[in-house]
Amino acid sequence: MTDIRGRVADAIEVLVHEGYIEDGENGHRFPSRLLQDWFAARFRDHHVPLESRCSDLPAGVEDR
């Protein structure tokens, strides 16, 4: 498996740089209410935070 955490970090870096998200107290947040509302409407029924997702890796194996 490729460097998933690195890919996510790269994507977040781009989103921060472009102004779509910003650092917040508990992670990242939308600086624009419009973007926040769009995301909430778009992913309302099926968004699962990254930390809650199951990994496809075998037990005891970590992605790097």
N, C-alpha and C positions, 0 to 999 in steps of 0.2 A: 504494500500500500504506500502511496506517495505521502509526502509531508502535508497532511491535512491541516494541522495547526498552523503551519507556515502559510498555507494558502488562505486560510481564514484571516490570519493576521495581515496579510498583504491586502486582502479585500477590504478589511476594516480601515487600514491605512489610507486607501484610495477614497473610501467614503468620507473619512474625516477630512482629508485634504480638499475634497470637492465641496465640503460643507453640508453633506446630506445628514451626517450624524456628528455628535461632539461628545467629548468625555463628560460623564456625569458622576454623581456620588457612588452609584451602584453599577457602574459599567458605562454603556453608551446610551445616548438619548437623541431624539430628533429635535433640532433647534427650531424647526418650523412646525406649527400646529397642522398645516396642510399635509406635510409628509407623514406626521404621526397619524392623522385621520385616515389617509390613504392606506398606510400599512395595516392599521387596525381593521379596516374594511376588507382589504384584500386577503388577509391571512386569519381572519376572525375564527374560522372553524377548524383550521388545520395547522396553525403555527405551533411548533414544538421548539423551545429554546435549546441551543446546542448542548448545554450541560444536562439536559433531560433526555437526549437522544441515545438510543442503544448503539453500541459499536458492533460492526461486523467482524471484528477481530476475535480470534480465539482467546479464551480465558488466559490471563497472565501475559498477554502480548500487548505492548503499548505502541501507538503510532508515534512517530518522531518527526 
